[in-house]
């Protein structure tokens, strides 16, 4: 009988050795070839770590009000200072990472899946293409932030409604990207051969079309994630996003805009975290584009 403790020890030793190999050999090679992608991925992992372990990293309850400690500048006791209600800005910024990452990742996944399904269908079904694309053109004629504001005005403030509103604003862009790729691929000889041999449409899409559009679709998803985080911050800043009782980077900046001249740190720290996260996602997207595009790979 195998000792489970010994098996676990072996598994951990193998895992540690693989991590050491990656850190010592593979990671420097990746950094040398795609430096911005590695920097972006590392920053995004750091923000994800902060979001997951926010309760452990925060010093106090982000909603704890302490009027006697209001508007304290950054110090050893309050690393990012305190706001007009005496709440610890550092703790609020830590918890705010949860909102931005949740909205960004959720919108990227939902809009990519929905846009992929609609784009694949419209790219192959010709009679449906004209109808669906006119609807997408109408949605794209409205700026995404204005469309999100209009949708939020019809619902109550919540993270779920913010995700739905931003997703509906981003789906048309994914649909147009997927459709353009499908229109080019459906004329390829191997796709025409599959259709001539009687291959079902669903099988053709999954086997011949989807693998060839996965790379640009993945890159587009990273840009949607970054755009969604900015849009969520804008919505929260103008009071149309997450409820005020939920600490988010947009809410923190919105509550402090009237105090900017006397306590600029209230807006400085959440804006730095938001900018770093968005920049990290964009760097990761650029790196994925360079790595997945064979024409760019041959030049490097």
C-alpha atoms as an extended CHARMM CRD file, in Angstrom:
* protein
*
       300  EXT
         1         1  UNK       CA              0.0000000000        0.0000000000        0.0000000000  PROA      1               0.0000000000
         2         2  UNK       CA              1.3570000000        3.4130000000       -0.9970000000  PROA      2               0.0000000000
         3         3  UNK       CA              1.8070000000        5.9220000000        1.7650000000  PROA      3               0.0000000000
         4         4  UNK       CA             -0.3090000000        8.9890000000        0.9300000000  PROA      4               0.0000000000
         5         5  UNK       CA              2.1020000000       11.2700000000        2.7940000000  PROA      5               0.0000000000
         6         6  UNK       CA              4.9980000000       10.0260000000        0.7050000000  PROA      6               0.0000000000
         7         7  UNK       CA              2.9680000000       10.4800000000       -2.4780000000  PROA      7               0.0000000000
         8         8  UNK       CA              2.0990000000       14.0480000000       -1.5190000000  PROA      8               0.0000000000
         9         9  UNK       CA              5.7320000000       14.7370000000       -0.7290000000  PROA      9               0.0000000000
        10        10  UNK       CA              6.7670000000       13.4480000000       -4.1600000000  PROA      10              0.0000000000
        11        11  UNK       CA              4.0910000000       15.5110000000       -5.8790000000  PROA      11              0.0000000000
        12        12  UNK       CA              5.1970000000       18.6590000000       -4.0700000000  PROA      12              0.0000000000
        13        13  UNK       CA              8.8460000000       18.0260000000       -4.8980000000  PROA      13              0.0000000000
        14        14  UNK       CA              8.0140000000       17.5520000000       -8.5840000000  PROA      14              0.0000000000
        15        15  UNK       CA              5.9160000000       20.7290000000       -8.5750000000  PROA      15              0.0000000000
        16        16  UNK       CA              8.6610000000       22.7360000000       -6.8770000000  PROA      16              0.0000000000
        17        17  UNK       CA             11.2560000000       21.4590000000       -9.3590000000  PROA      17              0.0000000000
        18        18  UNK       CA              9.0370000000       22.4440000000      -12.2940000000  PROA      18              0.0000000000
        19        19  UNK       CA              8.5120000000       25.9050000000      -10.8330000000  PROA      19              0.0000000000
        20        20  UNK       CA             12.2580000000       26.3370000000      -10.3470000000  PROA      20              0.0000000000
        21        21  UNK       CA             12.8940000000       25.2190000000      -13.9300000000  PROA      21              0.0000000000
        22        22  UNK       CA             10.3330000000       27.6730000000      -15.2360000000  PROA      22              0.0000000000
        23        23  UNK       CA             11.6880000000       30.5590000000      -13.1470000000  PROA      23              0.0000000000
        24        24  UNK       CA             15.3360000000       29.8920000000      -14.0080000000  PROA      24              0.0000000000
        25        25  UNK       CA             15.1370000000       28.8820000000      -17.6820000000  PROA      25              0.0000000000
        26        26  UNK       CA             11.7830000000       29.4250000000      -19.3620000000  PROA      26              0.0000000000
        27        27  UNK       CA             10.7860000000       32.7260000000      -17.7630000000  PROA      27              0.0000000000
        28        28  UNK       CA             14.0020000000       34.5900000000      -18.7360000000  PROA      28              0.0000000000
        29        29  UNK       CA             13.6010000000       33.2800000000      -22.3040000000  PROA      29              0.0000000000
        30        30  UNK       CA              9.9940000000       34.4690000000      -22.4260000000  PROA      30              0.0000000000
        31        31  UNK       CA             10.9750000000       37.8380000000      -20.9850000000  PROA      31              0.0000000000
        32        32  UNK       CA             13.7110000000       38.2460000000      -23.5680000000  PROA      32              0.0000000000
        33        33  UNK       CA             11.3020000000       37.5270000000      -26.4240000000  PROA      33              0.0000000000
        34        34  UNK       CA              8.0960000000       39.1010000000      -25.0620000000  PROA      34              0.0000000000
        35        35  UNK       CA              9.1070000000       41.5230000000      -22.2800000000  PROA      35              0.0000000000
        36        36  UNK       CA              5.8890000000       43.5240000000      -22.1960000000  PROA      36              0.0000000000
        37        37  UNK       CA              3.7450000000       40.3840000000      -22.0990000000  PROA      37              0.0000000000
        38        38  UNK       CA              5.6870000000       39.0310000000      -19.1240000000  PROA      38              0.0000000000
        39        39  UNK       CA              5.4750000000       42.3740000000      -17.3090000000  PROA      39              0.0000000000
        40        40  UNK       CA              1.7500000000       42.5590000000      -18.0050000000  PROA      40              0.0000000000
        41        41  UNK       CA              1.1260000000       38.9880000000      -16.8820000000  PROA      41              0.0000000000
        42        42  UNK       CA              3.1440000000       39.5030000000      -13.6860000000  PROA      42              0.0000000000
        43        43  UNK       CA              1.2770000000       42.7170000000      -12.8540000000  PROA      43              0.0000000000
        44        44  UNK       CA             -2.0640000000       41.0740000000      -13.5640000000  PROA      44              0.0000000000
        45        45  UNK       CA             -1.1560000000       38.1320000000      -11.3420000000  PROA      45              0.0000000000
        46        46  UNK       CA             -0.2310000000       40.5800000000       -8.5840000000  PROA      46              0.0000000000
        47        47  UNK       CA             -3.5940000000       42.3400000000       -8.8940000000  PROA      47              0.0000000000
        48        48  UNK       CA             -5.3610000000       38.9820000000       -8.8780000000  PROA      48              0.0000000000
        49        49  UNK       CA             -3.4650000000       38.0320000000       -5.7210000000  PROA      49              0.0000000000
        50        50  UNK       CA             -4.5340000000       41.3130000000       -4.1050000000  PROA      50              0.0000000000
        51        51  UNK       CA             -8.1610000000       40.7230000000       -5.1080000000  PROA      51              0.0000000000
        52        52  UNK       CA             -8.2440000000       37.1680000000       -3.7590000000  PROA      52              0.0000000000
        53        53  UNK       CA             -6.4910000000       37.9270000000       -0.4900000000  PROA      53              0.0000000000
        54        54  UNK       CA             -7.9520000000       41.4020000000        0.0760000000  PROA      54              0.0000000000
        55        55  UNK       CA             -9.4140000000       40.4120000000        3.4890000000  PROA      55              0.0000000000
        56        56  UNK       CA             -5.9300000000       39.4080000000        4.6260000000  PROA      56              0.0000000000
        57        57  UNK       CA             -4.1050000000       42.3730000000        3.0890000000  PROA      57              0.0000000000
        58        58  UNK       CA             -6.5440000000       45.0140000000        4.3350000000  PROA      58              0.0000000000
        59        59  UNK       CA             -5.6690000000       46.5190000000        7.7020000000  PROA      59              0.0000000000
        60        60  UNK       CA             -9.2350000000       47.3420000000        8.7690000000  PROA      60              0.0000000000
        61        61  UNK       CA            -12.7990000000       47.0030000000        7.5340000000  PROA      61              0.0000000000
        62        62  UNK       CA            -13.0140000000       49.1700000000        4.3620000000  PROA      62              0.0000000000
        63        63  UNK       CA            -16.4270000000       50.4270000000        5.4680000000  PROA      63              0.0000000000
        64        64  UNK       CA            -15.4130000000       51.2580000000        9.0600000000  PROA      64              0.0000000000
        65        65  UNK       CA            -16.1650000000       54.9350000000        9.7290000000  PROA      65              0.0000000000
        66        66  UNK       CA            -13.9020000000       56.8600000000       12.1270000000  PROA      66              0.0000000000
        67        67  UNK       CA            -14.7910000000       60.6080000000       12.1550000000  PROA      67              0.0000000000
        68        68  UNK       CA            -11.8710000000       61.4280000000       14.4620000000  PROA      68              0.0000000000
        69        69  UNK       CA             -9.4220000000       60.1200000000       11.8240000000  PROA      69              0.0000000000
        70        70  UNK       CA            -10.9120000000       61.8800000000        8.8030000000  PROA      70              0.0000000000
        71        71  UNK       CA             -8.5960000000       63.2050000000        6.0620000000  PROA      71              0.0000000000
        72        72  UNK       CA             -5.3920000000       61.8350000000        7.5720000000  PROA      72              0.0000000000
        73        73  UNK       CA             -2.5140000000       62.0320000000        5.0780000000  PROA      73              0.0000000000
        74        74  UNK       CA             -0.5250000000       58.8840000000        4.1860000000  PROA      74              0.0000000000
        75        75  UNK       CA              1.5500000000       57.6940000000        7.1420000000  PROA      75              0.0000000000
        76        76  UNK       CA              2.8420000000       54.5060000000        8.7580000000  PROA      76              0.0000000000
        77        77  UNK       CA             -0.5330000000       54.0620000000       10.4380000000  PROA      77              0.0000000000
        78        78  UNK       CA             -2.6100000000       54.8360000000        7.3440000000  PROA      78              0.0000000000
        79        79  UNK       CA             -0.5550000000       53.8950000000        4.2890000000  PROA      79              0.0000000000
        80        80  UNK       CA             -2.8570000000       55.5950000000        1.7600000000  PROA      80              0.0000000000
        81        81  UNK       CA             -4.4400000000       58.0550000000        4.2030000000  PROA      81              0.0000000000
        82        82  UNK       CA             -8.1120000000       58.2870000000        5.1910000000  PROA      82              0.0000000000
        83        83  UNK       CA            -11.1260000000       59.7970000000        3.4270000000  PROA      83              0.0000000000
        84        84  UNK       CA            -13.7200000000       62.3440000000        4.5800000000  PROA      84              0.0000000000
        85        85  UNK       CA            -15.4300000000       59.7150000000        6.7620000000  PROA      85              0.0000000000
        86        86  UNK       CA            -12.2260000000       58.4270000000        8.3010000000  PROA      86              0.0000000000
        87        87  UNK       CA            -12.2290000000       55.2000000000        6.2850000000  PROA      87              0.0000000000
        88        88  UNK       CA             -8.8610000000       53.6400000000        5.4960000000  PROA      88              0.0000000000
        89        89  UNK       CA             -8.1310000000       54.2810000000        1.8020000000  PROA      89              0.0000000000
        90        90  UNK       CA             -5.5810000000       51.4550000000        1.6210000000  PROA      90              0.0000000000
        91        91  UNK       CA             -8.1480000000       48.8600000000        2.6950000000  PROA      91              0.0000000000
        92        92  UNK       CA            -10.7100000000       50.2830000000        0.2920000000  PROA      92              0.0000000000
        93        93  UNK       CA             -8.2560000000       50.1580000000       -2.5950000000  PROA      93              0.0000000000
        94        94  UNK       CA             -7.4250000000       46.5200000000       -1.8060000000  PROA      94              0.0000000000
        95        95  UNK       CA            -11.0940000000       45.5700000000       -1.9040000000  PROA      95              0.0000000000
        96        96  UNK       CA            -11.6480000000       47.7290000000       -4.9820000000  PROA      96              0.0000000000
        97        97  UNK       CA             -9.4500000000       45.4000000000       -7.0230000000  PROA      97              0.0000000000
        98        98  UNK       CA            -12.1270000000       42.7260000000       -6.6420000000  PROA      98              0.0000000000
        99        99  UNK       CA            -14.7520000000       44.8370000000       -8.3860000000  PROA      99              0.0000000000
       100       100  UNK       CA            -12.5660000000       45.8700000000      -11.3220000000  PROA      100             0.0000000000
       101       101  UNK       CA            -11.1820000000       42.3930000000      -12.0050000000  PROA      101             0.0000000000
       102       102  UNK       CA            -14.5830000000       40.7520000000      -11.5940000000  PROA      102             0.0000000000
       103       103  UNK       CA            -16.1950000000       43.1650000000      -14.0450000000  PROA      103             0.0000000000
       104       104  UNK       CA            -13.3050000000       43.0300000000      -16.5210000000  PROA      104             0.0000000000
       105       105  UNK       CA            -12.9730000000       39.2480000000      -16.6420000000  PROA      105             0.0000000000
       106       106  UNK       CA            -16.7470000000       38.6310000000      -16.6270000000  PROA      106             0.0000000000
       107       107  UNK       CA            -17.3840000000       41.0920000000      -19.4530000000  PROA      107             0.0000000000
       108       108  UNK       CA            -14.5140000000       39.6720000000      -21.5070000000  PROA      108             0.0000000000
       109       109  UNK       CA            -15.7910000000       36.1010000000      -21.1370000000  PROA      109             0.0000000000
       110       110  UNK       CA            -19.4650000000       36.8760000000      -21.7240000000  PROA      110             0.0000000000
       111       111  UNK       CA            -18.9720000000       39.2300000000      -24.6600000000  PROA      111             0.0000000000
       112       112  UNK       CA            -16.4870000000       36.8520000000      -26.2980000000  PROA      112             0.0000000000
       113       113  UNK       CA            -18.7540000000       33.8080000000      -25.9930000000  PROA      113             0.0000000000
       114       114  UNK       CA            -21.8980000000       35.6560000000      -27.1210000000  PROA      114             0.0000000000
       115       115  UNK       CA            -20.1230000000       37.5280000000      -29.9080000000  PROA      115             0.0000000000
       116       116  UNK       CA            -18.4280000000       34.3160000000      -31.0820000000  PROA      116             0.0000000000
       117       117  UNK       CA            -21.7350000000       32.4630000000      -31.3410000000  PROA      117             0.0000000000
       118       118  UNK       CA            -23.4690000000       35.2850000000      -33.2250000000  PROA      118             0.0000000000
       119       119  UNK       CA            -20.4640000000       35.9600000000      -35.4670000000  PROA      119             0.0000000000
       120       120  UNK       CA            -20.0870000000       32.3130000000      -36.4870000000  PROA      120             0.0000000000
       121       121  UNK       CA            -23.7470000000       32.0510000000      -37.4110000000  PROA      121             0.0000000000
       122       122  UNK       CA            -23.9230000000       35.3260000000      -39.3210000000  PROA      122             0.0000000000
       123       123  UNK       CA            -20.7110000000       34.5200000000      -41.1720000000  PROA      123             0.0000000000
       124       124  UNK       CA            -22.1700000000       31.3120000000      -42.6210000000  PROA      124             0.0000000000
       125       125  UNK       CA            -25.9130000000       31.9590000000      -42.8210000000  PROA      125             0.0000000000
       126       126  UNK       CA            -26.1240000000       34.5940000000      -45.5580000000  PROA      126             0.0000000000
       127       127  UNK       CA            -29.7920000000       35.5530000000      -45.1770000000  PROA      127             0.0000000000
       128       128  UNK       CA            -29.3160000000       36.1070000000      -41.4250000000  PROA      128             0.0000000000
       129       129  UNK       CA            -26.1530000000       38.1260000000      -41.9360000000  PROA      129             0.0000000000
       130       130  UNK       CA            -27.8950000000       41.2270000000      -43.2830000000  PROA      130             0.0000000000
       131       131  UNK       CA            -30.4280000000       41.3310000000      -40.4580000000  PROA      131             0.0000000000
       132       132  UNK       CA            -28.0530000000       40.7430000000      -37.5570000000  PROA      132             0.0000000000
       133       133  UNK       CA            -25.3110000000       43.0460000000      -38.8200000000  PROA      133             0.0000000000
       134       134  UNK       CA            -27.7290000000       45.9490000000      -39.2340000000  PROA      134             0.0000000000
       135       135  UNK       CA            -28.6400000000       45.5120000000      -35.5680000000  PROA      135             0.0000000000
       136       136  UNK       CA            -24.9530000000       45.3840000000      -34.6300000000  PROA      136             0.0000000000
       137       137  UNK       CA            -24.2590000000       48.5070000000      -36.7040000000  PROA      137             0.0000000000
       138       138  UNK       CA            -27.0270000000       50.3170000000      -34.8600000000  PROA      138             0.0000000000
       139       139  UNK       CA            -25.5640000000       49.3590000000      -31.4860000000  PROA      139             0.0000000000
       140       140  UNK       CA            -22.0490000000       50.3220000000      -32.5670000000  PROA      140             0.0000000000
       141       141  UNK       CA            -23.2560000000       53.7520000000      -33.6920000000  PROA      141             0.0000000000
       142       142  UNK       CA            -23.8490000000       54.5560000000      -30.0170000000  PROA      142             0.0000000000
       143       143  UNK       CA            -20.6820000000       55.0960000000      -27.9190000000  PROA      143             0.0000000000
       144       144  UNK       CA            -20.2570000000       52.1570000000      -25.5600000000  PROA      144             0.0000000000
       145       145  UNK       CA            -20.1620000000       54.3380000000      -22.4520000000  PROA      145             0.0000000000
       146       146  UNK       CA            -23.4030000000       56.0930000000      -23.4150000000  PROA      146             0.0000000000
       147       147  UNK       CA            -25.0810000000       52.7690000000      -24.1370000000  PROA      147             0.0000000000
       148       148  UNK       CA            -23.9260000000       51.4290000000      -20.7750000000  PROA      148             0.0000000000
       149       149  UNK       CA            -25.2140000000       54.5560000000      -19.0020000000  PROA      149             0.0000000000
       150       150  UNK       CA            -28.5950000000       54.2120000000      -20.7320000000  PROA      150             0.0000000000
       151       151  UNK       CA            -28.8710000000       50.5540000000      -19.7620000000  PROA      151             0.0000000000
       152       152  UNK       CA            -27.8730000000       51.2960000000      -16.1570000000  PROA      152             0.0000000000
       153       153  UNK       CA            -30.5150000000       54.0310000000      -15.9960000000  PROA      153             0.0000000000
       154       154  UNK       CA            -33.1540000000       51.3590000000      -16.5850000000  PROA      154             0.0000000000
       155       155  UNK       CA            -31.9390000000       49.1340000000      -13.7560000000  PROA      155             0.0000000000
       156       156  UNK       CA            -30.6810000000       49.4800000000      -10.2060000000  PROA      156             0.0000000000
       157       157  UNK       CA            -27.0270000000       49.8900000000       -9.3270000000  PROA      157             0.0000000000
       158       158  UNK       CA            -25.2780000000       46.5410000000       -8.8320000000  PROA      158             0.0000000000
       159       159  UNK       CA            -22.1960000000       44.7120000000      -10.0730000000  PROA      159             0.0000000000
       160       160  UNK       CA            -24.3550000000       42.2390000000      -12.0070000000  PROA      160             0.0000000000
       161       161  UNK       CA            -26.1720000000       44.9940000000      -13.8970000000  PROA      161             0.0000000000
       162       162  UNK       CA            -22.8690000000       46.7510000000      -14.6410000000  PROA      162             0.0000000000
       163       163  UNK       CA            -21.5250000000       43.5240000000      -16.1600000000  PROA      163             0.0000000000
       164       164  UNK       CA            -24.6750000000       43.0570000000      -18.2700000000  PROA      164             0.0000000000
       165       165  UNK       CA            -24.6810000000       46.6800000000      -19.4680000000  PROA      165             0.0000000000
       166       166  UNK       CA            -21.0140000000       46.6850000000      -20.4960000000  PROA      166             0.0000000000
       167       167  UNK       CA            -21.3290000000       43.2390000000      -22.1030000000  PROA      167             0.0000000000
       168       168  UNK       CA            -24.1940000000       44.3950000000      -24.3300000000  PROA      168             0.0000000000
       169       169  UNK       CA            -22.0820000000       47.3710000000      -25.3850000000  PROA      169             0.0000000000
       170       170  UNK       CA            -19.0440000000       45.1960000000      -26.2500000000  PROA      170             0.0000000000
       171       171  UNK       CA            -20.7650000000       42.2770000000      -28.0210000000  PROA      171             0.0000000000
       172       172  UNK       CA            -21.1830000000       44.0840000000      -31.4070000000  PROA      172             0.0000000000
       173       173  UNK       CA            -17.4210000000       44.5880000000      -31.6920000000  PROA      173             0.0000000000
       174       174  UNK       CA            -16.7600000000       40.8940000000      -31.1490000000  PROA      174             0.0000000000
       175       175  UNK       CA            -19.4810000000       39.9660000000      -33.6290000000  PROA      175             0.0000000000
       176       176  UNK       CA            -17.9720000000       42.1750000000      -36.3220000000  PROA      176             0.0000000000
       177       177  UNK       CA            -14.4810000000       40.7470000000      -35.7160000000  PROA      177             0.0000000000
       178       178  UNK       CA            -15.6340000000       37.1190000000      -35.8240000000  PROA      178             0.0000000000
       179       179  UNK       CA            -17.8320000000       37.7140000000      -38.8780000000  PROA      179             0.0000000000
       180       180  UNK       CA            -14.9770000000       39.3120000000      -40.8250000000  PROA      180             0.0000000000
       181       181  UNK       CA            -12.7100000000       36.3770000000      -40.0320000000  PROA      181             0.0000000000
       182       182  UNK       CA            -15.3670000000       33.8130000000      -40.9160000000  PROA      182             0.0000000000
       183       183  UNK       CA            -16.1120000000       35.5080000000      -44.2560000000  PROA      183             0.0000000000
       184       184  UNK       CA            -12.4710000000       35.0740000000      -45.2150000000  PROA      184             0.0000000000
       185       185  UNK       CA            -12.1790000000       31.4980000000      -43.9660000000  PROA      185             0.0000000000
       186       186  UNK       CA            -15.3610000000       30.1110000000      -45.4960000000  PROA      186             0.0000000000
       187       187  UNK       CA            -13.9010000000       30.6170000000      -48.9870000000  PROA      187             0.0000000000
       188       188  UNK       CA            -10.8330000000       28.5190000000      -48.1890000000  PROA      188             0.0000000000
       189       189  UNK       CA            -10.5180000000       25.2210000000      -50.1080000000  PROA      189             0.0000000000
       190       190  UNK       CA            -10.5770000000       23.0270000000      -47.0000000000  PROA      190             0.0000000000
       191       191  UNK       CA            -13.8350000000       24.6120000000      -45.8100000000  PROA      191             0.0000000000
       192       192  UNK       CA            -15.4170000000       24.2190000000      -49.2460000000  PROA      192             0.0000000000
       193       193  UNK       CA            -14.2250000000       20.6090000000      -49.3470000000  PROA      193             0.0000000000
       194       194  UNK       CA            -15.8060000000       19.9440000000      -45.9710000000  PROA      194             0.0000000000
       195       195  UNK       CA            -19.1000000000       21.4180000000      -47.1760000000  PROA      195             0.0000000000
       196       196  UNK       CA            -18.9640000000       19.4220000000      -50.4420000000  PROA      196             0.0000000000
       197       197  UNK       CA            -18.3940000000       16.1860000000      -48.5350000000  PROA      197             0.0000000000
       198       198  UNK       CA            -21.5470000000       16.7570000000      -46.5000000000  PROA      198             0.0000000000
       199       199  UNK       CA            -19.8880000000       17.7350000000      -43.2100000000  PROA      199             0.0000000000
       200       200  UNK       CA            -22.4860000000       19.2450000000      -40.8490000000  PROA      200             0.0000000000
       201       201  UNK       CA            -22.2320000000       22.9920000000      -40.3200000000  PROA      201             0.0000000000
       202       202  UNK       CA            -21.6070000000       22.6960000000      -36.5770000000  PROA      202             0.0000000000
       203       203  UNK       CA            -18.7450000000       20.2540000000      -37.1560000000  PROA      203             0.0000000000
       204       204  UNK       CA            -17.2510000000       22.5420000000      -39.8050000000  PROA      204             0.0000000000
       205       205  UNK       CA            -17.3750000000       25.5030000000      -37.4440000000  PROA      205             0.0000000000
       206       206  UNK       CA            -15.7710000000       23.6120000000      -34.5660000000  PROA      206             0.0000000000
       207       207  UNK       CA            -13.0930000000       21.8100000000      -36.5820000000  PROA      207             0.0000000000
       208       208  UNK       CA            -12.1030000000       24.2530000000      -39.3270000000  PROA      208             0.0000000000
       209       209  UNK       CA            -13.2480000000       27.7520000000      -38.3660000000  PROA      209             0.0000000000
       210       210  UNK       CA            -12.9370000000       28.0800000000      -34.5950000000  PROA      210             0.0000000000
       211       211  UNK       CA             -9.2440000000       27.0350000000      -34.3180000000  PROA      211             0.0000000000
       212       212  UNK       CA             -8.2930000000       29.6290000000      -36.9530000000  PROA      212             0.0000000000
       213       213  UNK       CA            -10.0120000000       32.5510000000      -35.2190000000  PROA      213             0.0000000000
       214       214  UNK       CA             -9.0160000000       31.6530000000      -31.6540000000  PROA      214             0.0000000000
       215       215  UNK       CA             -5.8350000000       33.7710000000      -31.6630000000  PROA      215             0.0000000000
       216       216  UNK       CA             -7.3300000000       37.1410000000      -32.7190000000  PROA      216             0.0000000000
       217       217  UNK       CA            -10.3830000000       36.4590000000      -30.5720000000  PROA      217             0.0000000000
       218       218  UNK       CA             -8.1940000000       35.8950000000      -27.5140000000  PROA      218             0.0000000000
       219       219  UNK       CA             -6.3400000000       39.1520000000      -28.1370000000  PROA      219             0.0000000000
       220       220  UNK       CA             -9.6350000000       40.9980000000      -28.5610000000  PROA      220             0.0000000000
       221       221  UNK       CA            -10.8380000000       39.5610000000      -25.2460000000  PROA      221             0.0000000000
       222       222  UNK       CA             -7.8990000000       41.1560000000      -23.4170000000  PROA      222             0.0000000000
       223       223  UNK       CA             -8.7100000000       44.5690000000      -24.8630000000  PROA      223             0.0000000000
       224       224  UNK       CA            -12.3640000000       44.1420000000      -23.9020000000  PROA      224             0.0000000000
       225       225  UNK       CA            -11.2820000000       43.2940000000      -20.3550000000  PROA      225             0.0000000000
       226       226  UNK       CA             -9.2680000000       46.5210000000      -20.1180000000  PROA      226             0.0000000000
       227       227  UNK       CA            -12.0630000000       48.5770000000      -21.6780000000  PROA      227             0.0000000000
       228       228  UNK       CA            -14.6260000000       47.0740000000      -19.2890000000  PROA      228             0.0000000000
       229       229  UNK       CA            -12.5860000000       48.0520000000      -16.2360000000  PROA      229             0.0000000000
       230       230  UNK       CA            -12.3280000000       51.6350000000      -17.4710000000  PROA      230             0.0000000000
       231       231  UNK       CA            -16.0430000000       51.7570000000      -18.2650000000  PROA      231             0.0000000000
       232       232  UNK       CA            -16.9270000000       50.3860000000      -14.8270000000  PROA      232             0.0000000000
       233       233  UNK       CA            -14.7920000000       53.0730000000      -13.1810000000  PROA      233             0.0000000000
       234       234  UNK       CA            -16.4870000000       55.7670000000      -15.2940000000  PROA      234             0.0000000000
       235       235  UNK       CA            -19.9510000000       54.4700000000      -14.4180000000  PROA      235             0.0000000000
       236       236  UNK       CA            -19.0950000000       54.3640000000      -10.7170000000  PROA      236             0.0000000000
       237       237  UNK       CA            -17.5100000000       57.8070000000      -10.9090000000  PROA      237             0.0000000000
       238       238  UNK       CA            -20.7100000000       59.3860000000      -12.2410000000  PROA      238             0.0000000000
       239       239  UNK       CA            -22.8960000000       57.4140000000       -9.8450000000  PROA      239             0.0000000000
       240       240  UNK       CA            -24.3520000000       54.9790000000      -12.3930000000  PROA      240             0.0000000000
       241       241  UNK       CA            -22.2420000000       51.9430000000      -11.5410000000  PROA      241             0.0000000000
       242       242  UNK       CA            -21.7320000000       49.8920000000       -8.4170000000  PROA      242             0.0000000000
       243       243  UNK       CA            -23.5900000000       50.9530000000       -5.2310000000  PROA      243             0.0000000000
       244       244  UNK       CA            -21.7430000000       53.4270000000       -2.9720000000  PROA      244             0.0000000000
       245       245  UNK       CA            -21.5280000000       50.8410000000       -0.1890000000  PROA      245             0.0000000000
       246       246  UNK       CA            -19.2780000000       48.6420000000       -2.3600000000  PROA      246             0.0000000000
       247       247  UNK       CA            -15.6760000000       49.9140000000       -2.3950000000  PROA      247             0.0000000000
       248       248  UNK       CA            -14.5210000000       50.1830000000       -5.9830000000  PROA      248             0.0000000000
       249       249  UNK       CA            -11.8240000000       52.3220000000       -7.5280000000  PROA      249             0.0000000000
       250       250  UNK       CA            -14.4300000000       54.4020000000       -9.3620000000  PROA      250             0.0000000000
       251       251  UNK       CA            -16.4630000000       54.9490000000       -6.1910000000  PROA      251             0.0000000000
       252       252  UNK       CA            -13.3690000000       55.9490000000       -4.2050000000  PROA      252             0.0000000000
       253       253  UNK       CA            -12.4440000000       58.5720000000       -6.7990000000  PROA      253             0.0000000000
       254       254  UNK       CA            -16.0420000000       59.7940000000       -7.0810000000  PROA      254             0.0000000000
       255       255  UNK       CA            -16.3790000000       60.3010000000       -3.3300000000  PROA      255             0.0000000000
       256       256  UNK       CA            -13.1130000000       62.2510000000       -3.2310000000  PROA      256             0.0000000000
       257       257  UNK       CA            -13.4260000000       64.5230000000       -6.2670000000  PROA      257             0.0000000000
       258       258  UNK       CA            -14.6330000000       67.4720000000       -4.1950000000  PROA      258             0.0000000000
       259       259  UNK       CA            -11.5790000000       67.1100000000       -1.9380000000  PROA      259             0.0000000000
       260       260  UNK       CA             -9.0240000000       66.8070000000       -4.7010000000  PROA      260             0.0000000000
       261       261  UNK       CA             -7.2960000000       70.1260000000       -4.0010000000  PROA      261             0.0000000000
       262       262  UNK       CA             -6.7780000000       69.4760000000       -0.2900000000  PROA      262             0.0000000000
       263       263  UNK       CA             -6.3820000000       65.6710000000       -0.3130000000  PROA      263             0.0000000000
       264       264  UNK       CA             -5.1410000000       64.6170000000       -3.7300000000  PROA      264             0.0000000000
       265       265  UNK       CA             -3.9870000000       61.2410000000       -2.4210000000  PROA      265             0.0000000000
       266       266  UNK       CA             -7.6200000000       60.1240000000       -2.2270000000  PROA      266             0.0000000000
       267       267  UNK       CA             -7.7610000000       59.9820000000       -6.0250000000  PROA      267             0.0000000000
       268       268  UNK       CA             -4.0680000000       59.2840000000       -6.6450000000  PROA      268             0.0000000000
       269       269  UNK       CA             -3.8500000000       55.7390000000       -5.2470000000  PROA      269             0.0000000000
       270       270  UNK       CA             -6.9870000000       54.1960000000       -6.7990000000  PROA      270             0.0000000000
       271       271  UNK       CA             -6.1410000000       55.8150000000      -10.1440000000  PROA      271             0.0000000000
       272       272  UNK       CA             -2.6210000000       54.3210000000       -9.9960000000  PROA      272             0.0000000000
       273       273  UNK       CA             -4.0140000000       50.8400000000       -9.3420000000  PROA      273             0.0000000000
       274       274  UNK       CA             -6.6080000000       51.2050000000      -12.1110000000  PROA      274             0.0000000000
       275       275  UNK       CA             -4.0420000000       52.4850000000      -14.6080000000  PROA      275             0.0000000000
       276       276  UNK       CA             -1.5530000000       49.7360000000      -13.7250000000  PROA      276             0.0000000000
       277       277  UNK       CA             -4.1780000000       47.0130000000      -14.1330000000  PROA      277             0.0000000000
       278       278  UNK       CA             -5.4530000000       48.3280000000      -17.4700000000  PROA      278             0.0000000000
       279       279  UNK       CA             -1.9030000000       48.7940000000      -18.7400000000  PROA      279             0.0000000000
       280       280  UNK       CA             -1.0260000000       45.2340000000      -17.6510000000  PROA      280             0.0000000000
       281       281  UNK       CA             -3.9810000000       43.7950000000      -19.5750000000  PROA      281             0.0000000000
       282       282  UNK       CA             -3.0310000000       45.7930000000      -22.6740000000  PROA      282             0.0000000000
       283       283  UNK       CA              0.5850000000       44.6400000000      -22.4170000000  PROA      283             0.0000000000
       284       284  UNK       CA             -0.6160000000       41.0480000000      -22.1200000000  PROA      284             0.0000000000
       285       285  UNK       CA             -2.8170000000       41.4850000000      -25.1750000000  PROA      285             0.0000000000
       286       286  UNK       CA              0.0600000000       42.9170000000      -27.2100000000  PROA      286             0.0000000000
       287       287  UNK       CA              2.2560000000       40.0130000000      -26.1470000000  PROA      287             0.0000000000
       288       288  UNK       CA             -0.3760000000       37.4540000000      -27.0910000000  PROA      288             0.0000000000
       289       289  UNK       CA             -0.7890000000       39.1360000000      -30.4700000000  PROA      289             0.0000000000
       290       290  UNK       CA              2.9530000000       38.9420000000      -31.1200000000  PROA      290             0.0000000000
       291       291  UNK       CA              3.1580000000       35.3230000000      -29.9430000000  PROA      291             0.0000000000
       292       292  UNK       CA              0.0840000000       34.0230000000      -31.7700000000  PROA      292             0.0000000000
       293       293  UNK       CA              0.5940000000       35.8650000000      -35.0720000000  PROA      293             0.0000000000
       294       294  UNK       CA              2.9710000000       33.6760000000      -37.1520000000  PROA      294             0.0000000000
       295       295  UNK       CA              3.9670000000       36.6250000000      -39.3620000000  PROA      295             0.0000000000
       296       296  UNK       CA              5.1770000000       38.5910000000      -36.3270000000  PROA      296             0.0000000000
       297       297  UNK       CA              6.8360000000       35.4920000000      -34.8340000000  PROA      297             0.0000000000
       298       298  UNK       CA              8.9960000000       34.9780000000      -37.9430000000  PROA      298             0.0000000000
       299       299  UNK       CA             10.3280000000       38.5120000000      -37.6720000000  PROA      299             0.0000000000
       300       300  UNK       CA             11.5330000000       38.0910000000      -34.1030000000  PROA      300             0.0000000000
